[in-house]
Amino acid sequence: MNFEGKTVIVTGSARGIGRIIAEKFASLKARVVISDLDQEQVDQVASEIGGETIGIKANVTDAGDIESLFEKAREKFGQIDIVVNNAGIT
């Protein structure tokens, strides 16, 4: 599968399953938005994954954060094609 030119937001992607999902999309040439609660961590993960990957801090329990996440992703990549809502707590 080739996701070249597609923009993917993966919530909860600074570690664990979310990070693996983000890495897989990046390997398939997608533009990836890493999203999690800590800006430093999302920036680090985005840098490590490479490609067209950015990090945006967002708390998925806050409607304003979600709105900002989508706005910033569109500003950077022009569109959003896929959202993986991986964020969660146990």
C-alpha positions as CSV (number, residue, x, y, z in Angstrom):
1,M,0.0,0.0,0.0
2,N,1.2,3.5,-0.8
3,F,-0.1,6.4,1.2
4,E,2.1,9.0,-0.5
5,G,0.5,12.4,-0.4
6,K,-2.0,11.4,2.3
7,T,-2.0,13.1,5.7
8,V,-2.5,11.0,8.8
9,I,-3.1,12.1,12.4
10,V,-2.3,9.5,15.0
11,T,-3.4,10.4,18.5
12,G,-1.5,9.0,21.4
13,S,1.5,8.3,19.1
14,A,4.5,9.4,21.2
15,R,4.9,5.8,22.4
16,G,3.6,2.3,22.3
17,I,1.1,1.1,19.7
18,G,0.4,4.7,18.5
19,R,4.1,5.2,17.7
20,I,4.2,1.9,15.8
21,I,1.2,3.0,13.8
22,A,2.8,6.3,13.0
23,E,6.0,4.6,12.0
24,K,4.2,2.3,9.6
25,F,2.3,5.1,7.9
26,A,5.6,7.1,7.5
27,S,7.2,4.0,6.0
28,L,4.3,4.0,3.5
29,K,5.2,7.6,2.5
30,A,2.3,9.3,4.4
31,R,2.7,12.7,5.9
32,V,2.3,11.9,9.6
33,V,1.1,14.1,12.6
34,I,2.4,12.7,15.9
35,S,0.0,13.8,18.6
36,D,0.2,13.3,22.4
37,L,0.2,15.2,25.7
38,D,3.9,16.4,25.8
39,Q,5.2,18.7,23.1
40,E,8.9,17.8,23.7
41,Q,8.1,14.1,23.3
42,V,6.0,14.5,20.1
43,D,8.8,16.6,18.6
44,Q,11.4,14.0,19.5
45,V,9.3,11.2,18.0
46,A,8.6,13.1,14.9
47,S,12.3,13.8,14.5
48,E,13.2,10.1,15.0
49,I,10.6,8.9,12.5
50,G,11.6,11.4,9.9
51,G,10.1,11.9,6.5
52,E,7.2,14.4,6.4
53,T,6.4,14.0,10.1
54,I,5.5,16.7,12.6
55,G,4.6,16.7,16.3
56,I,1.6,18.6,17.7
57,K,0.7,18.5,21.4
58,A,-3.0,17.8,22.0
59,N,-5.2,16.4,24.7
60,V,-8.0,14.5,23.1
61,T,-10.3,15.2,26.0
62,D,-10.2,18.9,25.2
63,A,-12.3,20.1,22.3
64,G,-10.1,23.2,21.8
65,D,-7.0,21.1,21.6
66,I,-8.6,18.8,19.0
67,E,-9.7,21.8,16.9
68,S,-6.2,23.3,17.1
69,L,-4.6,19.9,16.2
70,F,-6.7,19.7,13.0
71,E,-6.1,23.4,12.2
72,K,-2.3,23.0,12.6
73,A,-2.2,19.8,10.5
74,R,-4.2,21.5,7.7
75,E,-1.9,24.5,7.8
76,K,1.2,22.3,7.4
77,F,-0.1,19.7,5.0
78,G,-3.2,21.3,3.4
79,Q,-5.5,18.3,4.1
80,I,-6.3,15.5,6.5
81,D,-7.1,12.1,5.0
82,I,-6.9,9.7,7.9
83,V,-7.3,9.9,11.7
84,V,-6.3,7.1,14.0
85,N,-7.8,7.8,17.4
86,N,-5.3,5.7,19.4
87,A,-5.1,7.9,22.5
88,G,-6.5,6.4,25.7
89,I,-5.8,5.6,29.3
90,T,-6.0,2.5,31.4
